[in-house]
Amino acid sequence: MKYTNFIEIALPREQVAQLLADPAQLPKWLRGMVPHEPVQGIHGQLGTEPRTL
């Protein structure tokens, strides 16, 4: 089964990309997201180790 869904966001692409990349915004658009902060590394980069809050 294939499933496709899309939404139209009335914001510039760059602004949407910034919001999606901001760790503080993740719980707003990812249901069930457990907040975390990096212990080592930078959020979003390969090898980053998170600490669950």
Backbone as a chain_set.jsonl record, in Angstrom:
{"seq": "MKYTNFIEIALPREQVAQLLADPAQLPKWLRGMVPHEPVQGIHGQLGTEPRTL", "coords": {"N": [[0.839, -1.161, 0.0], [0.529, 2.206, -0.794], [0.845, 5.497, 0.401], [0.144, 8.848, 0.218], [0.497, 12.159, 1.267], [-0.064, 15.641, 1.597], [0.498, 19.037, 2.562], [-0.295, 22.478, 2.268], [1.624, 25.233, 2.961], [1.495, 28.512, 3.953], [3.908, 30.107, 3.833], [7.212, 31.401, 3.167], [9.578, 29.178, 1.644], [12.162, 29.094, 2.826], [11.683, 30.02, 5.421], [10.007, 28.023, 6.431], [11.783, 25.854, 6.331], [13.651, 26.683, 8.256], [12.06, 26.629, 10.575], [11.459, 23.888, 10.716], [13.989, 22.883, 11.177], [14.632, 23.807, 13.667], [15.226, 22.751, 16.878], [13.611, 23.36, 19.093], [11.102, 23.607, 18.037], [10.32, 21.094, 17.235], [8.572, 19.346, 18.876], [6.128, 20.517, 18.285], [5.368, 19.789, 15.724], [5.89, 17.104, 15.462], [4.211, 14.595, 16.639], [4.244, 13.01, 19.804], [6.925, 13.311, 20.167], [9.82, 13.136, 22.086], [11.303, 15.468, 24.083], [14.719, 16.426, 23.71], [18.203, 17.072, 24.275], [21.394, 17.807, 22.862], [24.195, 15.983, 24.079], [26.663, 15.563, 23.215], [28.09, 16.875, 20.329], [26.28, 18.446, 17.582], [22.908, 19.387, 17.186], [21.111, 17.553, 14.799], [23.271, 16.72, 13.31], [25.295, 14.033, 12.119], [26.208, 11.508, 14.385], [25.708, 12.86, 16.728], [25.038, 12.801, 20.181], [22.206, 12.423, 22.086], [20.664, 13.646, 25.141], [18.038, 12.522, 26.943], [15.383, 14.43, 28.124]], "CA": [[0.0, 0.0, 0.0], [1.233, 3.481, -0.82], [0.039, 6.575, 0.96], [0.748, 10.153, 0.003], [-0.233, 13.248, 1.884], [0.66, 16.895, 1.519], [-0.183, 20.231, 3.053], [0.219, 23.718, 1.703], [1.974, 26.157, 4.035], [1.538, 29.873, 3.396], [5.133, 30.776, 4.269], [8.33, 31.149, 2.257], [10.262, 27.897, 1.842], [13.281, 29.273, 3.743], [11.143, 30.148, 6.778], [9.536, 26.69, 6.813], [12.974, 25.046, 6.58], [14.207, 27.112, 9.542], [11.193, 26.12, 11.639], [11.622, 22.436, 10.804], [15.336, 22.587, 11.663], [14.766, 24.317, 15.036], [14.865, 21.696, 17.827], [12.545, 23.817, 19.993], [9.83, 23.498, 17.325], [10.032, 19.7, 16.899], [7.366, 18.782, 19.49], [4.929, 21.135, 17.724], [4.948, 19.136, 14.476], [6.103, 15.657, 15.559], [3.467, 14.08, 17.778], [4.933, 11.996, 20.58], [8.36, 13.603, 20.23], [10.365, 13.309, 23.423], [12.329, 16.525, 24.026], [16.08, 16.008, 24.016], [19.245, 18.037, 23.964], [22.655, 17.121, 22.572], [25.224, 15.886, 25.097], [27.883, 15.69, 22.433], [27.783, 17.152, 18.934], [25.336, 19.507, 17.248], [21.616, 18.84, 16.769], [20.916, 17.316, 13.379], [24.475, 16.226, 12.655], [25.617, 12.635, 12.319], [27.039, 11.202, 15.542], [25.302, 13.605, 17.906], [24.485, 11.975, 21.243], [21.243, 13.201, 22.846], [20.293, 13.32, 26.514], [16.596, 12.639, 27.062], [14.989, 15.279, 29.254]], "C": [[0.894, 1.237, 0.0], [0.282, 4.557, -0.318], [0.797, 7.871, 0.771], [-0.138, 11.216, 0.619], [0.587, 14.52, 1.724], [-0.189, 17.995, 2.129], [0.45, 21.434, 2.386], [0.42, 24.687, 2.85], [2.176, 27.532, 3.414], [2.702, 30.668, 3.974], [6.212, 30.533, 3.231], [9.059, 29.859, 2.633], [11.39, 28.008, 2.871], [12.796, 29.345, 5.193], [10.647, 28.792, 7.295], [10.734, 25.8, 7.14], [13.612, 25.404, 7.92], [13.378, 26.59, 10.7], [11.357, 24.618, 11.816], [12.983, 22.043, 11.372], [15.544, 23.016, 13.113], [14.318, 23.255, 16.033], [13.729, 22.095, 18.768], [11.163, 23.66, 19.362], [9.409, 22.051, 17.067], [8.775, 19.147, 17.565], [6.062, 19.356, 18.924], [4.454, 20.425, 16.46], [5.23, 17.639, 14.448], [5.392, 15.146, 16.812], [4.243, 12.974, 18.475], [6.43, 12.215, 20.7], [8.78, 13.814, 21.67], [11.453, 14.38, 23.328], [13.704, 15.971, 24.4], [17.035, 17.128, 23.679], [20.547, 17.281, 23.729], [23.598, 17.138, 23.772], [26.57, 16.115, 24.416], [27.488, 15.904, 20.984], [26.767, 18.27, 18.792], [24.054, 18.882, 16.722], [21.54, 18.714, 15.251], [22.133, 16.784, 12.649], [24.724, 14.772, 13.036], [26.54, 12.459, 13.518], [26.683, 11.963, 16.796], [24.658, 12.658, 18.918], [23.505, 12.807, 22.058], [21.094, 12.725, 24.288], [18.792, 13.541, 26.594], [16.26, 13.448, 28.302], [13.901, 14.643, 30.07]], "O": [[1.894, 1.293, 0.716], [-0.921, 4.524, -0.58], [1.971, 7.969, 1.131], [-1.363, 11.173, 0.506], [1.817, 14.465, 1.717], [-1.414, 17.901, 2.203], [1.614, 21.392, 1.988], [-0.503, 24.938, 3.625], [2.94, 27.688, 2.461], [2.518, 31.751, 4.53], [6.139, 29.557, 2.485], [9.138, 29.502, 3.808], [11.557, 27.113, 3.7], [13.433, 28.792, 6.089], [10.848, 28.458, 8.463], [10.701, 25.066, 8.127], [14.066, 24.517, 8.643], [13.933, 26.153, 11.708], [11.39, 24.126, 12.944], [13.115, 20.982, 11.983], [16.535, 22.627, 13.73], [13.143, 22.886, 16.042], [12.96, 21.234, 19.196], [10.162, 23.587, 20.075], [8.255, 21.803, 16.715], [7.965, 18.525, 16.878], [5.004, 18.743, 19.07], [3.262, 20.451, 16.151], [4.843, 16.966, 13.494], [5.921, 15.257, 17.918], [4.828, 12.108, 17.825], [7.132, 11.386, 21.279], [8.157, 14.59, 22.394], [12.417, 14.22, 22.579], [13.823, 15.144, 25.304], [16.715, 18.023, 22.895], [20.775, 16.232, 24.332], [23.782, 18.175, 24.408], [27.472, 16.757, 24.955], [26.636, 15.184, 20.464], [26.436, 18.953, 19.761], [24.096, 17.959, 15.909], [21.863, 19.649, 14.518], [22.036, 16.428, 11.474], [24.398, 14.343, 14.143], [27.534, 13.172, 13.655], [27.296, 11.739, 17.84], [23.834, 11.818, 18.557], [23.907, 13.798, 22.667], [21.359, 11.567, 24.61], [18.321, 14.648, 26.335], [16.779, 13.191, 29.388], [13.452, 15.222, 31.059]]}, "num_chains": 1, "name": "protein.A"}
